[in-house]
Amino acid sequence: MSATTGYHLITPDDLHWRPSNLMKIPNADFLERTGSENMGARLWRMPR
C-alpha cells in the first residue's frame, strides 16, 4: 500500500447530489471526486 500524498478541497457545490432511494434525503459520494480506491465516504444533507 502506498501513502496518500497531497490533498483535495471539495466543496458541496462540487458534488453530484441525488436523493436516496428510501428516504429521499440528498446525498453525495464525497470521495468520488478524489478517485480514492482505499476509502469511501458519503455526505448527507439533513432537512432543517
mmCIF entry with sequence, helices, sheets and N, C-alpha, C, O atoms, coordinates in Angstrom:
data_MODEL
# 
_entry.id   MODEL 
# 
_entity.id                         1 
_entity.type                       polymer 
_entity.pdbx_number_of_molecules   1 
# 
_entity_poly.entity_id                      1 
_entity_poly.type                           'polypeptide(L)' 
_entity_poly.nstd_linkage                   no 
_entity_poly.nstd_monomer                   no 
_entity_poly.pdbx_seq_one_letter_code       MSATTGYHLITPDDLHWRPSNLMKIPNADFLERTGSENMGARLWRMPR 
_entity_poly.pdbx_seq_one_letter_code_can   MSATTGYHLITPDDLHWRPSNLMKIPNADFLERTGSENMGARLWRMPR 
_entity_poly.pdbx_strand_id                 A 
# 
loop_
_entity_poly_seq.entity_id 
_entity_poly_seq.num 
_entity_poly_seq.mon_id 
_entity_poly_seq.hetero 
1 1  MET n 
1 2  SER n 
1 3  ALA n 
1 4  THR n 
1 5  THR n 
1 6  GLY n 
1 7  TYR n 
1 8  HIS n 
1 9  LEU n 
1 10 ILE n 
1 11 THR n 
1 12 PRO n 
1 13 ASP n 
1 14 ASP n 
1 15 LEU n 
1 16 HIS n 
1 17 TRP n 
1 18 ARG n 
1 19 PRO n 
1 20 SER n 
1 21 ASN n 
1 22 LEU n 
1 23 MET n 
1 24 LYS n 
1 25 ILE n 
1 26 PRO n 
1 27 ASN n 
1 28 ALA n 
1 29 ASP n 
1 30 PHE n 
1 31 LEU n 
1 32 GLU n 
1 33 ARG n 
1 34 THR n 
1 35 GLY n 
1 36 SER n 
1 37 GLU n 
1 38 ASN n 
1 39 MET n 
1 40 GLY n 
1 41 ALA n 
1 42 ARG n 
1 43 LEU n 
1 44 TRP n 
1 45 ARG n 
1 46 MET n 
1 47 PRO n 
1 48 ARG n 
# 
_struct_asym.id          A 
_struct_asym.entity_id   1 
# 
loop_
_struct_conf.conf_type_id 
_struct_conf.id 
_struct_conf.pdbx_PDB_helix_id 
_struct_conf.beg_label_comp_id 
_struct_conf.beg_label_asym_id 
_struct_conf.beg_label_seq_id 
_struct_conf.pdbx_beg_PDB_ins_code 
_struct_conf.end_label_comp_id 
_struct_conf.end_label_asym_id 
_struct_conf.end_label_seq_id 
_struct_conf.pdbx_end_PDB_ins_code 
_struct_conf.beg_auth_comp_id 
_struct_conf.beg_auth_asym_id 
_struct_conf.beg_auth_seq_id 
_struct_conf.end_auth_comp_id 
_struct_conf.end_auth_asym_id 
_struct_conf.end_auth_seq_id 
_struct_conf.pdbx_PDB_helix_class 
_struct_conf.details 
_struct_conf.pdbx_PDB_helix_length 
HELX_P HELX_P1 AA1 PRO A 12 ? ASP A 14 ? PRO A 12 ASP A 14 5 ? 3 
HELX_P HELX_P2 AA2 PHE A 30 ? THR A 34 ? PHE A 30 THR A 34 5 ? 5 
# 
_struct_conf_type.id          HELX_P 
_struct_conf_type.criteria    ? 
_struct_conf_type.reference   ? 
# 
_struct_sheet.id               AA1 
_struct_sheet.type             ? 
_struct_sheet.number_strands   3 
_struct_sheet.details          ? 
# 
loop_
_struct_sheet_order.sheet_id 
_struct_sheet_order.range_id_1 
_struct_sheet_order.range_id_2 
_struct_sheet_order.offset 
_struct_sheet_order.sense 
AA1 1 2 ? anti-parallel 
AA1 2 3 ? anti-parallel 
# 
loop_
_struct_sheet_range.sheet_id 
_struct_sheet_range.id 
_struct_sheet_range.beg_label_comp_id 
_struct_sheet_range.beg_label_asym_id 
_struct_sheet_range.beg_label_seq_id 
_struct_sheet_range.pdbx_beg_PDB_ins_code 
_struct_sheet_range.end_label_comp_id 
_struct_sheet_range.end_label_asym_id 
_struct_sheet_range.end_label_seq_id 
_struct_sheet_range.pdbx_end_PDB_ins_code 
_struct_sheet_range.beg_auth_comp_id 
_struct_sheet_range.beg_auth_asym_id 
_struct_sheet_range.beg_auth_seq_id 
_struct_sheet_range.end_auth_comp_id 
_struct_sheet_range.end_auth_asym_id 
_struct_sheet_range.end_auth_seq_id 
AA1 1 ARG A 18 ? PRO A 19 ? ARG A 18 PRO A 19 
AA1 2 PRO A 26 ? ASP A 29 ? PRO A 26 ASP A 29 
AA1 3 ARG A 42 ? TRP A 44 ? ARG A 42 TRP A 44 
# 
loop_
_atom_site.group_PDB 
_atom_site.id 
_atom_site.type_symbol 
_atom_site.label_atom_id 
_atom_site.label_alt_id 
_atom_site.label_comp_id 
_atom_site.label_asym_id 
_atom_site.label_entity_id 
_atom_site.label_seq_id 
_atom_site.pdbx_PDB_ins_code 
_atom_site.Cartn_x 
_atom_site.Cartn_y 
_atom_site.Cartn_z 
_atom_site.occupancy 
_atom_site.B_iso_or_equiv 
_atom_site.pdbx_formal_charge 
_atom_site.auth_seq_id 
_atom_site.auth_comp_id 
_atom_site.auth_asym_id 
_atom_site.auth_atom_id 
_atom_site.pdbx_PDB_model_num 
ATOM 1   N N  . MET A 1 1  ? 0.842   -1.169 0.000  1.00 0.00 ? 1  MET A N  1 
ATOM 2   C CA . MET A 1 1  ? 0.000   0.000  0.000  1.00 0.00 ? 1  MET A CA 1 
ATOM 3   C C  . MET A 1 1  ? 0.889   1.234  0.000  1.00 0.00 ? 1  MET A C  1 
ATOM 4   O O  . MET A 1 1  ? 1.861   1.306  0.752  1.00 0.00 ? 1  MET A O  1 
ATOM 5   N N  . SER A 1 2  ? 0.562   2.187  -0.828 1.00 0.00 ? 2  SER A N  1 
ATOM 6   C CA . SER A 1 2  ? 1.356   3.411  -0.884 1.00 0.00 ? 2  SER A CA 1 
ATOM 7   C C  . SER A 1 2  ? 0.696   4.518  -0.068 1.00 0.00 ? 2  SER A C  1 
ATOM 8   O O  . SER A 1 2  ? -0.517  4.511  0.142  1.00 0.00 ? 2  SER A O  1 
ATOM 9   N N  . ALA A 1 3  ? 1.488   5.442  0.375  1.00 0.00 ? 3  ALA A N  1 
ATOM 10  C CA . ALA A 1 3  ? 0.994   6.568  1.165  1.00 0.00 ? 3  ALA A CA 1 
ATOM 11  C C  . ALA A 1 3  ? 0.232   7.536  0.276  1.00 0.00 ? 3  ALA A C  1 
ATOM 12  O O  . ALA A 1 3  ? 0.538   7.675  -0.908 1.00 0.00 ? 3  ALA A O  1 
ATOM 13  N N  . THR A 1 4  ? -0.748  8.196  0.841  1.00 0.00 ? 4  THR A N  1 
ATOM 14  C CA . THR A 1 4  ? -1.509  9.210  0.129  1.00 0.00 ? 4  THR A CA 1 
ATOM 15  C C  . THR A 1 4  ? -0.758  10.530 0.216  1.00 0.00 ? 4  THR A C  1 
ATOM 16  O O  . THR A 1 4  ? -0.300  10.922 1.289  1.00 0.00 ? 4  THR A O  1 
ATOM 17  N N  . THR A 1 5  ? -0.634  11.209 -0.915 1.00 0.00 ? 5  THR A N  1 
ATOM 18  C CA . THR A 1 5  ? 0.057   12.494 -0.925 1.00 0.00 ? 5  THR A CA 1 
ATOM 19  C C  . THR A 1 5  ? -0.893  13.581 -1.394 1.00 0.00 ? 5  THR A C  1 
ATOM 20  O O  . THR A 1 5  ? -1.836  13.319 -2.140 1.00 0.00 ? 5  THR A O  1 
ATOM 21  N N  . GLY A 1 6  ? -0.637  14.792 -0.954 1.00 0.00 ? 6  GLY A N  1 
ATOM 22  C CA . GLY A 1 6  ? -1.436  15.935 -1.368 1.00 0.00 ? 6  GLY A CA 1 
ATOM 23  C C  . GLY A 1 6  ? -2.792  15.964 -0.699 1.00 0.00 ? 6  GLY A C  1 
ATOM 24  O O  . GLY A 1 6  ? -3.046  15.240 0.264  1.00 0.00 ? 6  GLY A O  1 
ATOM 25  N N  . TYR A 1 7  ? -3.657  16.811 -1.224 1.00 0.00 ? 7  TYR A N  1 
ATOM 26  C CA . TYR A 1 7  ? -4.996  16.938 -0.672 1.00 0.00 ? 7  TYR A CA 1 
ATOM 27  C C  . TYR A 1 7  ? -5.930  17.423 -1.766 1.00 0.00 ? 7  TYR A C  1 
ATOM 28  O O  . TYR A 1 7  ? -5.486  17.907 -2.807 1.00 0.00 ? 7  TYR A O  1 
ATOM 29  N N  . HIS A 1 8  ? -7.216  17.290 -1.525 1.00 0.00 ? 8  HIS A N  1 
ATOM 30  C CA . HIS A 1 8  ? -8.256  17.781 -2.425 1.00 0.00 ? 8  HIS A CA 1 
ATOM 31  C C  . HIS A 1 8  ? -9.215  18.634 -1.611 1.00 0.00 ? 8  HIS A C  1 
ATOM 32  O O  . HIS A 1 8  ? -9.643  18.227 -0.531 1.00 0.00 ? 8  HIS A O  1 
ATOM 33  N N  . LEU A 1 9  ? -9.552  19.799 -2.112 1.00 0.00 ? 9  LEU A N  1 
ATOM 34  C CA . LEU A 1 9  ? -10.566 20.634 -1.489 1.00 0.00 ? 9  LEU A CA 1 
ATOM 35  C C  . LEU A 1 9  ? -11.864 20.385 -2.238 1.00 0.00 ? 9  LEU A C  1 
ATOM 36  O O  . LEU A 1 9  ? -11.968 20.683 -3.428 1.00 0.00 ? 9  LEU A O  1 
ATOM 37  N N  . ILE A 1 10 ? -12.844 19.842 -1.549 1.00 0.00 ? 10 ILE A N  1 
ATOM 38  C CA . ILE A 1 10 ? -14.126 19.513 -2.163 1.00 0.00 ? 10 ILE A CA 1 
ATOM 39  C C  . ILE A 1 10 ? -15.198 20.336 -1.471 1.00 0.00 ? 10 ILE A C  1 
ATOM 40  O O  . ILE A 1 10 ? -15.392 20.214 -0.262 1.00 0.00 ? 10 ILE A O  1 
ATOM 41  N N  . THR A 1 11 ? -15.892 21.168 -2.225 1.00 0.00 ? 11 THR A N  1 
ATOM 42  C CA . THR A 1 11 ? -16.978 21.961 -1.671 1.00 0.00 ? 11 THR A CA 1 
ATOM 43  C C  . THR A 1 11 ? -18.310 21.293 -2.028 1.00 0.00 ? 11 THR A C  1 
ATOM 44  O O  . THR A 1 11 ? -18.363 20.515 -2.980 1.00 0.00 ? 11 THR A O  1 
ATOM 45  N N  . PRO A 1 12 ? -19.379 21.577 -1.290 1.00 0.00 ? 12 PRO A N  1 
ATOM 46  C CA . PRO A 1 12 ? -20.674 20.967 -1.609 1.00 0.00 ? 12 PRO A CA 1 
ATOM 47  C C  . PRO A 1 12 ? -21.130 21.231 -3.041 1.00 0.00 ? 12 PRO A C  1 
ATOM 48  O O  . PRO A 1 12 ? -21.810 20.396 -3.638 1.00 0.00 ? 12 PRO A O  1 
ATOM 49  N N  . ASP A 1 13 ? -20.764 22.376 -3.592 1.00 0.00 ? 13 ASP A N  1 
ATOM 50  C CA . ASP A 1 13 ? -21.154 22.683 -4.969 1.00 0.00 ? 13 ASP A CA 1 
ATOM 51  C C  . ASP A 1 13 ? -20.427 21.806 -5.989 1.00 0.00 ? 13 ASP A C  1 
ATOM 52  O O  . ASP A 1 13 ? -20.881 21.685 -7.126 1.00 0.00 ? 13 ASP A O  1 
ATOM 53  N N  . ASP A 1 14 ? -19.309 21.196 -5.602 1.00 0.00 ? 14 ASP A N  1 
ATOM 54  C CA . ASP A 1 14 ? -18.543 20.327 -6.497 1.00 0.00 ? 14 ASP A CA 1 
ATOM 55  C C  . ASP A 1 14 ? -19.154 18.927 -6.619 1.00 0.00 ? 14 ASP A C  1 
ATOM 56  O O  . ASP A 1 14 ? -18.797 18.167 -7.519 1.00 0.00 ? 14 ASP A O  1 
ATOM 57  N N  . LEU A 1 15 ? -20.067 18.594 -5.719 1.00 0.00 ? 15 LEU A N  1 
ATOM 58  C CA . LEU A 1 15 ? -20.578 17.232 -5.648 1.00 0.00 ? 15 LEU A CA 1 
ATOM 59  C C  . LEU A 1 15 ? -21.846 17.037 -6.463 1.00 0.00 ? 15 LEU A C  1 
ATOM 60  O O  . LEU A 1 15 ? -22.588 17.986 -6.716 1.00 0.00 ? 15 LEU A O  1 
ATOM 61  N N  . HIS A 1 16 ? -22.087 15.795 -6.872 1.00 0.00 ? 16 HIS A N  1 
ATOM 62  C CA . HIS A 1 16 ? -23.326 15.420 -7.549 1.00 0.00 ? 16 HIS A CA 1 
ATOM 63  C C  . HIS A 1 16 ? -24.288 14.908 -6.483 1.00 0.00 ? 16 HIS A C  1 
ATOM 64  O O  . HIS A 1 16 ? -24.106 13.813 -5.950 1.00 0.00 ? 16 HIS A O  1 
ATOM 65  N N  . TRP A 1 17 ? -25.308 15.699 -6.176 1.00 0.00 ? 17 TRP A N  1 
ATOM 66  C CA . TRP A 1 17 ? -26.279 15.351 -5.135 1.00 0.00 ? 17 TRP A CA 1 
ATOM 67  C C  . TRP A 1 17 ? -27.447 14.619 -5.760 1.00 0.00 ? 17 TRP A C  1 
ATOM 68  O O  . TRP A 1 17 ? -27.923 14.983 -6.835 1.00 0.00 ? 17 TRP A O  1 
ATOM 69  N N  . ARG A 1 18 ? -27.908 13.572 -5.069 1.00 0.00 ? 18 ARG A N  1 
ATOM 70  C CA . ARG A 1 18 ? -29.090 12.848 -5.529 1.00 0.00 ? 18 ARG A CA 1 
ATOM 71  C C  . ARG A 1 18 ? -29.874 12.378 -4.313 1.00 0.00 ? 18 ARG A C  1 
ATOM 72  O O  . ARG A 1 18 ? -29.292 12.113 -3.261 1.00 0.00 ? 18 ARG A O  1 
ATOM 73  N N  . PRO A 1 19 ? -31.204 12.274 -4.452 1.00 0.00 ? 19 PRO A N  1 
ATOM 74  C CA . PRO A 1 19 ? -31.996 11.802 -3.314 1.00 0.00 ? 19 PRO A CA 1 
ATOM 75  C C  . PRO A 1 19 ? -31.785 10.304 -3.098 1.00 0.00 ? 19 PRO A C  1 
ATOM 76  O O  . PRO A 1 19 ? -31.680 9.544  -4.061 1.00 0.00 ? 19 PRO A O  1 
ATOM 77  N N  . SER A 1 20 ? -31.724 9.886  -1.846 1.00 0.00 ? 20 SER A N  1 
ATOM 78  C CA . SER A 1 20 ? -31.585 8.463  -1.547 1.00 0.00 ? 20 SER A CA 1 
ATOM 79  C C  . SER A 1 20 ? -32.850 7.729  -1.970 1.00 0.00 ? 20 SER A C  1 
ATOM 80  O O  . SER A 1 20 ? -33.926 8.323  -2.027 1.00 0.00 ? 20 SER A O  1 
ATOM 81  N N  . ASN A 1 21 ? -32.725 6.458  -2.263 1.00 0.00 ? 21 ASN A N  1 
ATOM 82  C CA . ASN A 1 21 ? -33.861 5.677  -2.740 1.00 0.00 ? 21 ASN A CA 1 
ATOM 83  C C  . ASN A 1 21 ? -34.962 5.546  -1.693 1.00 0.00 ? 21 ASN A C  1 
ATOM 84  O O  . ASN A 1 21 ? -36.143 5.670  -2.018 1.00 0.00 ? 21 ASN A O  1 
ATOM 85  N N  . LEU A 1 22 ? -34.591 5.300  -0.462 1.00 0.00 ? 22 LEU A N  1 
ATOM 86  C CA . LEU A 1 22 ? -35.573 5.020  0.571  1.00 0.00 ? 22 LEU A CA 1 
ATOM 87  C C  . LEU A 1 22 ? -36.138 6.278  1.231  1.00 0.00 ? 22 LEU A C  1 
ATOM 88  O O  . LEU A 1 22 ? -37.356 6.446  1.309  1.00 0.00 ? 22 LEU A O  1 
ATOM 89  N N  . MET A 1 23 ? -35.256 7.162  1.707  1.00 0.00 ? 23 MET A N  1 
ATOM 90  C CA . MET A 1 23 ? -35.704 8.316  2.485  1.00 0.00 ? 23 MET A CA 1 
ATOM 91  C C  . MET A 1 23 ? -35.785 9.605  1.680  1.00 0.00 ? 23 MET A C  1 
ATOM 92  O O  . MET A 1 23 ? -36.301 10.605 2.178  1.00 0.00 ? 23 MET A O  1 
ATOM 93  N N  . LYS A 1 24 ? -35.288 9.605  0.451  1.00 0.00 ? 24 LYS A N  1 
ATOM 94  C CA . LYS A 1 24 ? -35.310 10.786 -0.431 1.00 0.00 ? 24 LYS A CA 1 
ATOM 95  C C  . LYS A 1 24 ? -34.527 11.961 0.138  1.00 0.00 ? 24 LYS A C  1 
ATOM 96  O O  . LYS A 1 24 ? -34.841 13.116 -0.151 1.00 0.00 ? 24 LYS A O  1 
ATOM 97  N N  . ILE A 1 25 ? -33.498 11.671 0.956  1.00 0.00 ? 25 ILE A N  1 
ATOM 98  C CA . ILE A 1 25 ? -32.630 12.705 1.512  1.00 0.00 ? 25 ILE A CA 1 
ATOM 99  C C  . ILE A 1 25 ? -31.435 12.892 0.577  1.00 0.00 ? 25 ILE A C  1 
ATOM 100 O O  . ILE A 1 25 ? -30.794 11.907 0.211  1.00 0.00 ? 25 ILE A O  1 
ATOM 101 N N  . PRO A 1 26 ? -31.118 14.130 0.180  1.00 0.00 ? 26 PRO A N  1 
ATOM 102 C CA . PRO A 1 26 ? -29.991 14.361 -0.725 1.00 0.00 ? 26 PRO A CA 1 
ATOM 103 C C  . PRO A 1 26 ? -28.675 13.842 -0.127 1.00 0.00 ? 26 PRO A C  1 
ATOM 104 O O  . PRO A 1 26 ? -28.383 14.067 1.047  1.00 0.00 ? 26 PRO A O  1 
ATOM 105 N N  . ASN A 1 27 ? -27.889 13.144 -0.957 1.00 0.00 ? 27 ASN A N  1 
ATOM 106 C CA . ASN A 1 27 ? -26.594 12.643 -0.519 1.00 0.00 ? 27 ASN A CA 1 
ATOM 107 C C  . ASN A 1 27 ? -25.651 12.619 -1.708 1.00 0.00 ? 27 ASN A C  1 
ATOM 108 O O  . ASN A 1 27 ? -26.078 12.657 -2.862 1.00 0.00 ? 27 ASN A O  1 
ATOM 109 N N  . ALA A 1 28 ? -24.361 12.556 -1.405 1.00 0.00 ? 28 ALA A N  1 
ATOM 110 C CA . ALA A 1 28 ? -23.335 12.576 -2.447 1.00 0.00 ? 28 ALA A CA 1 
ATOM 111 C C  . ALA A 1 28 ? -22.178 11.676 -2.028 1.00 0.00 ? 28 ALA A C  1 
ATOM 112 O O  . ALA A 1 28 ? -21.864 11.555 -0.844 1.00 0.00 ? 28 ALA A O  1 
ATOM 113 N N  . ASP A 1 29 ? -21.552 11.050 -3.018 1.00 0.00 ? 29 ASP A N  1 
ATOM 114 C CA . ASP A 1 29 ? -20.349 10.256 -2.775 1.00 0.00 ? 29 ASP A CA 1 
ATOM 115 C C  . ASP A 1 29 ? -19.193 11.240 -2.664 1.00 0.00 ? 29 ASP A C  1 
ATOM 116 O O  . ASP A 1 29 ? -18.690 11.740 -3.670 1.00 0.00 ? 29 ASP A O  1 
ATOM 117 N N  . PHE A 1 30 ? -18.780 11.510 -1.435 1.00 0.00 ? 30 PHE A N  1 
ATOM 118 C CA . PHE A 1 30 ? -17.808 12.567 -1.145 1.00 0.00 ? 30 PHE A CA 1 
ATOM 119 C C  . PHE A 1 30 ? -16.440 12.309 -1.772 1.00 0.00 ? 30 PHE A C  1 
ATOM 120 O O  . PHE A 1 30 ? -15.807 13.240 -2.270 1.00 0.00 ? 30 PHE A O  1 
ATOM 121 N N  . LEU A 1 31 ? -15.979 11.069 -1.756 1.00 0.00 ? 31 LEU A N  1 
ATOM 122 C CA . LEU A 1 31 ? -14.633 10.787 -2.254 1.00 0.00 ? 31 LEU A CA 1 
ATOM 123 C C  . LEU A 1 31 ? -14.597 10.380 -3.726 1.00 0.00 ? 31 LEU A C  1 
ATOM 124 O O  . LEU A 1 31 ? -13.532 10.055 -4.251 1.00 0.00 ? 31 LEU A O  1 
ATOM 125 N N  . GLU A 1 32 ? -15.743 10.395 -4.392 1.00 0.00 ? 32 GLU A N  1 
ATOM 126 C CA . GLU A 1 32 ? -15.769 10.109 -5.818 1.00 0.00 ? 32 GLU A CA 1 
ATOM 127 C C  . GLU A 1 32 ? -14.869 11.085 -6.585 1.00 0.00 ? 32 GLU A C  1 
ATOM 128 O O  . GLU A 1 32 ? -14.204 10.705 -7.549 1.00 0.00 ? 32 GLU A O  1 
ATOM 129 N N  . ARG A 1 33 ? -14.858 12.329 -6.150 1.00 0.00 ? 33 ARG A N  1 
ATOM 130 C CA . ARG A 1 33 ? -14.059 13.366 -6.820 1.00 0.00 ? 33 ARG A CA 1 
ATOM 131 C C  . ARG A 1 33 ? -12.562 13.150 -6.671 1.00 0.00 ? 33 ARG A C  1 
ATOM 132 O O  . ARG A 1 33 ? -11.787 13.656 -7.482 1.00 0.00 ? 33 ARG A O  1 
ATOM 133 N N  . THR A 1 34 ? -12.139 12.413 -5.654 1.00 0.00 ? 34 THR A N  1 
ATOM 134 C CA . THR A 1 34 ? -10.706 12.212 -5.429 1.00 0.00 ? 34 THR A CA 1 
ATOM 135 C C  . THR A 1 34 ? -10.168 10.998 -6.162 1.00 0.00 ? 34 THR A C  1 
ATOM 136 O O  . THR A 1 34 ? -8.956  10.854 -6.319 1.00 0.00 ? 34 THR A O  1 
ATOM 137 N N  . GLY A 1 35 ? -11.067 10.114 -6.617 1.00 0.00 ? 35 GLY A N  1 
ATOM 138 C CA . GLY A 1 35 ? -10.612 8.892  -7.259 1.00 0.00 ? 35 GLY A CA 1 
ATOM 139 C C  . GLY A 1 35 ? -10.053 7.882  -6.273 1.00 0.00 ? 35 GLY A C  1 
ATOM 140 O O  . GLY A 1 35 ? -9.305  6.984  -6.662 1.00 0.00 ? 35 GLY A O  1 
ATOM 141 N N  . SER A 1 36 ? -10.403 8.016  -5.009 1.00 0.00 ? 36 SER A N  1 
ATOM 142 C CA . SER A 1 36 ? -9.881  7.144  -3.959 1.00 0.00 ? 36 SER A CA 1 
ATOM 143 C C  . SER A 1 36 ? -10.334 5.700  -4.161 1.00 0.00 ? 36 SER A C  1 
ATOM 144 O O  . SER A 1 36 ? -11.510 5.436  -4.408 1.00 0.00 ? 36 SER A O  1 
ATOM 145 N N  . GLU A 1 37 ? -9.397  4.784  -4.053 1.00 0.00 ? 37 GLU A N  1 
ATOM 146 C CA . GLU A 1 37 ? -9.711  3.356  -4.102 1.00 0.00 ? 37 GLU A CA 1 
ATOM 147 C C  . GLU A 1 37 ? -9.539  2.726  -2.724 1.00 0.00 ? 37 GLU A C  1 
ATOM 148 O O  . GLU A 1 37 ? -9.841  1.546  -2.541 1.00 0.00 ? 37 GLU A O  1 
ATOM 149 N N  . ASN A 1 38 ? -9.053  3.505  -1.750 1.00 0.00 ? 38 ASN A N  1 
ATOM 150 C CA . ASN A 1 38 ? -8.785  2.993  -0.409 1.00 0.00 ? 38 ASN A CA 1 
ATOM 151 C C  . ASN A 1 38 ? -9.889  3.319  0.587  1.00 0.00 ? 38 ASN A C  1 
ATOM 152 O O  . ASN A 1 38 ? -10.045 2.618  1.587  1.00 0.00 ? 38 ASN A O  1 
ATOM 153 N N  . MET A 1 39 ? -10.656 4.373  0.327  1.00 0.00 ? 39 MET A N  1 
ATOM 154 C CA . MET A 1 39 ? -11.664 4.824  1.283  1.00 0.00 ? 39 MET A CA 1 
ATOM 155 C C  . MET A 1 39 ? -12.939 5.209  0.542  1.00 0.00 ? 39 MET A C  1 
ATOM 156 O O  . MET A 1 39 ? -12.935 5.425  -0.670 1.00 0.00 ? 39 MET A O  1 
ATOM 157 N N  . GLY A 1 40 ? -14.005 5.286  1.281  1.00 0.00 ? 40 GLY A N  1 
ATOM 158 C CA . GLY A 1 40 ? -15.259 5.764  0.741  1.00 0.00 ? 40 GLY A CA 1 
ATOM 159 C C  . GLY A 1 40 ? -15.931 6.644  1.777  1.00 0.00 ? 40 GLY A C  1 
ATOM 160 O O  . GLY A 1 40 ? -15.724 6.453  2.975  1.00 0.00 ? 40 GLY A O  1 
ATOM 161 N N  . ALA A 1 41 ? -16.726 7.599  1.342  1.00 0.00 ? 41 ALA A N  1 
ATOM 162 C CA . ALA A 1 41 ? -17.449 8.462  2.265  1.00 0.00 ? 41 ALA A CA 1 
ATOM 163 C C  . ALA A 1 41 ? -18.670 9.015  1.553  1.00 0.00 ? 41 ALA A C  1 
ATOM 164 O O  . ALA A 1 41 ? -18.609 9.387  0.381  1.00 0.00 ? 41 ALA A O  1 
ATOM 165 N N  . ARG A 1 42 ? -19.756 9.063  2.263  1.00 0.00 ? 42 ARG A N  1 
ATOM 166 C CA . ARG A 1 42 ? -20.990 9.632  1.719  1.00 0.00 ? 42 ARG A CA 1 
ATOM 167 C C  . ARG A 1 42 ? -21.402 10.775 2.624  1.00 0.00 ? 42 ARG A C  1 
ATOM 168 O O  . ARG A 1 42 ? -21.364 10.660 3.849  1.00 0.00 ? 42 ARG A O  1 
ATOM 169 N N  . LEU A 1 43 ? -21.799 11.884 2.005  1.00 0.00 ? 43 LEU A N  1 
ATOM 170 C CA . LEU A 1 43 ? -22.220 13.092 2.718  1.00 0.00 ? 43 LEU A CA 1 
ATOM 171 C C  . LEU A 1 43 ? -23.724 13.225 2.547  1.00 0.00 ? 43 LEU A C  1 
ATOM 172 O O  . LEU A 1 43 ? -24.238 13.107 1.434  1.00 0.00 ? 43 LEU A O  1 
ATOM 173 N N  . TRP A 1 44 ? -24.431 13.471 3.646  1.00 0.00 ? 44 TRP A N  1 
ATOM 174 C CA . TRP A 1 44 ? -25.894 13.614 3.628  1.00 0.00 ? 44 TRP A CA 1 
ATOM 175 C C  . TRP A 1 44 ? -26.286 15.044 3.996  1.00 0.00 ? 44 TRP A C  1 
ATOM 176 O O  . TRP A 1 44 ? -25.665 15.662 4.860  1.00 0.00 ? 44 TRP A O  1 
ATOM 177 N N  . ARG A 1 45 ? -27.317 15.562 3.335  1.00 0.00 ? 45 ARG A N  1 
ATOM 178 C CA . ARG A 1 45 ? -27.870 16.875 3.680  1.00 0.00 ? 45 ARG A CA 1 
ATOM 179 C C  . ARG A 1 45 ? -29.182 16.635 4.403  1.00 0.00 ? 45 ARG A C  1 
ATOM 180 O O  . ARG A 1 45 ? -30.194 16.293 3.791  1.00 0.00 ? 45 ARG A O  1 
ATOM 181 N N  . MET A 1 46 ? -29.148 16.820 5.708  1.00 0.00 ? 46 MET A N  1 
ATOM 182 C CA . MET A 1 46 ? -30.340 16.579 6.510  1.00 0.00 ? 46 MET A CA 1 
ATOM 183 C C  . MET A 1 46 ? -31.278 17.787 6.439  1.00 0.00 ? 46 MET A C  1 
ATOM 184 O O  . MET A 1 46 ? -30.814 18.927 6.425  1.00 0.00 ? 46 MET A O  1 
ATOM 185 N N  . PRO A 1 47 ? -32.581 17.550 6.394  1.00 0.00 ? 47 PRO A N  1 
ATOM 186 C CA . PRO A 1 47 ? -33.531 18.678 6.343  1.00 0.00 ? 47 PRO A CA 1 
ATOM 187 C C  . PRO A 1 47 ? -33.510 19.469 7.650  1.00 0.00 ? 47 PRO A C  1 
ATOM 188 O O  . PRO A 1 47 ? -33.235 18.923 8.719  1.00 0.00 ? 47 PRO A O  1 
ATOM 189 N N  . ARG A 1 48 ? -33.800 20.738 7.545  1.00 0.00 ? 48 ARG A N  1 
ATOM 190 C CA . ARG A 1 48 ? -33.835 21.600 8.733  1.00 0.00 ? 48 ARG A CA 1 
ATOM 191 C C  . ARG A 1 48 ? -35.170 21.550 9.393  1.00 0.00 ? 48 ARG A C  1 
ATOM 192 O O  . ARG A 1 48 ? -35.382 22.213 10.409 1.00 0.00 ? 48 ARG A O  1 
# 
